Amino acid sequence: FLSKSGDCEDFSIAKYYALRALGFRNEELRIVVLKDRIRGIGHAVVAVYDGDGDIMILDNLSNVVLSHTLYQHYIPQYSVNETARWLHVAPGAKLAAD
């Protein structure tokens, strides 16, 4: 990966573990798999909970770290860290098991 590059999942995993090595706690980090409405494809990013109530997004498509509120074209599908996983469902949405 480091010598030949990779896709968004590879970058997200590498960033996640680099942040862990720098001292970020597992609870502060998530790898988020989402739908990019502009490009119409799946994508992965790292979400960092900053302690002030905001969630910062590390995206391999940009060198800029921005608040999740500025990514209106990203629709989170699910997220994971080392100990948990989350399914992102819109309020009132019906699941297949309903």
C-alpha positions in Angstrom: 0.0 0.0 0.0 2.6 2.6 1.0 4.8 2.0 -2.0 2.1 1.5 -4.7 -0.9 3.5 -3.3 -4.3 2.2 -2.6 -8.0 3.0 -2.5 -10.0 5.0 0.1 -10.4 2.0 2.4 -6.6 1.5 2.5 -6.0 5.2 3.3 -8.7 5.2 6.0 -7.3 2.1 7.7 -3.8 3.6 7.6 -4.9 7.0 9.0 -7.0 5.3 11.7 -4.0 3.3 13.0 -1.6 6.3 12.6 -3.9 8.3 14.8 -4.1 5.5 17.3 -0.2 5.4 17.4 -0.3 9.1 18.0 -2.4 8.6 21.1 -6.0 9.0 19.9 -8.3 6.7 21.8 -10.4 4.1 20.0 -13.6 5.9 21.2 -12.5 9.1 19.3 -12.2 7.4 15.9 -14.3 5.7 13.4 -13.8 4.5 9.8 -17.0 5.5 8.0 -18.3 3.9 4.8 -20.5 6.2 3.0 -22.3 7.0 -0.3 -20.9 10.0 -2.3 -24.0 11.5 -3.9 -22.0 13.6 -6.3 -19.9 10.7 -7.7 -22.6 8.1 -7.1 -20.1 5.6 -5.5 -19.2 4.2 -2.2 -16.3 5.8 -0.3 -14.5 5.6 3.1 -13.2 8.3 5.4 -11.9 8.6 9.0 -14.1 10.5 11.5 -12.3 12.0 14.5 -14.4 13.2 17.5 -12.6 16.3 18.6 -13.9 16.7 22.2 -15.7 19.9 21.5 -18.8 18.2 20.0 -17.6 18.2 16.4 -16.6 15.4 14.2 -13.7 16.1 11.8 -13.3 14.2 8.6 -10.0 12.9 7.1 -10.7 12.2 3.5 -8.0 10.9 1.0 -9.6 13.1 -1.7 -8.4 16.3 0.1 -5.6 17.4 2.3 -8.0 19.7 4.3 -9.6 18.4 7.5 -13.1 19.7 7.8 -16.1 19.3 10.0 -18.6 16.6 9.0 -21.3 19.3 8.7 -19.5 20.6 5.5 -19.9 17.2 3.7 -23.5 17.4 2.7 -22.9 15.1 -0.3 -21.7 12.2 1.9 -24.4 9.9 3.3 -23.0 7.6 6.0 -23.9 3.9 5.6 -22.0 2.3 8.5 -19.0 2.9 10.6 -16.5 0.8 12.7 -13.7 1.1 15.1 -11.8 -1.6 17.0 -14.6 -2.5 19.4 -17.9 -1.5 17.8 -19.9 -1.0 14.6 -22.8 1.4 13.8 -25.4 1.3 11.1 -26.4 4.8 10.0 -30.1 4.9 9.4 -32.2 8.0 8.7 -34.8 8.7 11.4 -38.1 6.9 10.7 -36.5 4.7 8.0 -37.8 1.2 7.8 -35.3 -1.6 8.0 -35.7 -4.9 6.0 -36.4 -6.7 9.2 -39.3 -4.4 10.1 
